[in-house]
Amino acid sequence: MDALRGHAEPAVESAPDPVDTLMVAQEIAHLDPTAQQVVRLAFYDDLTHIQISERLGMPLGTVKSHLRRSLHRMRTRLEGSHVAY
């Protein structure tokens, strides 16, 4: 177990930058309504894919696809504005 701790990611110690938080919120607002709902449930409500699927009555694969496409779109747009690093 101690060997694994040496490879663990360090915990985030500072609060997110408010400007970054605003930009991410704006990018979420550009997604279609269903994708917005899935992303918010995953990241703001901290639900698992299965929980989102059950809550929305949506197939699990569809939830995963929405998240994957949405994160890709958001990353592409944020990288285009030189925000993502």
N, C-alpha and C positions, 0 to 999 in steps of 0.2 A: 504494500500500500504506500509506503514512504517513497518508493521509486517512482510511483505514478505522480505524486505531488510535485516532484521536480519538473514534470512536463506539463503541468496544468497551466492554463492561461491565467494571467494575473487578473484579479478582480478590478472592475472599473471603480476608481476612487473619487472621481470628480463628476459633478453634474454635467449633463450635456449642454453644449453651447446653445443659448436661446435662438440664435440666428439659424443654426443647423436644424433645430427642432421646428422652427417656422417653415423652413424650406422643405423639410420632409412632409410636414402637414399639407403644404401647398401641392406637393407632388401626389400625395394620396388623394387630394381633391380632384386631380386630373384623371383619376381612374374611373371606370364605369361604376355605377352604384353597387353592383354585386361584389366586384373586386374590392371596393372601398370597405364594404362590410366585412369581408373575409380578412383583409389586412388588419383592420382595427381589432377584430376579435382575436387574431393571432398575437399581435404585438402590444396592444393597449390593455386587453383583457387577459392576456397570457393563456389563452385556451390552446389545447392541442388540436391537431388536425381532426382527430376523431370527434372531439367535443364540438368543433365548428360544424362538422358534417352533421352531427346529430341535432344541433341547435337550429341549423338552417334547413334541415331536411334535404341535404345535397349529397350526392355521392362523394366518397372520400377522394377519389381520383380527381374530381372536379375542383374540390377545395385545394388540393395540392397544385393543380394546374393554375388556378387563379393566383395562388401565392407565388409560384415560380415566375409566371408571366409578369405579374405586377412588380415584383422585386427587380426583374430584369429591366422593365420599362423605366422604373424609378431610377435605377442605377445609371442607365444610359443617359437619361435626361440630366441627372445631377453631375455626371462626369462631363457632359457637354458644357455645363456651366462652371466646370472646374471646382466643384464643391466636394465630390467624393474623392477620397485618397486612400 
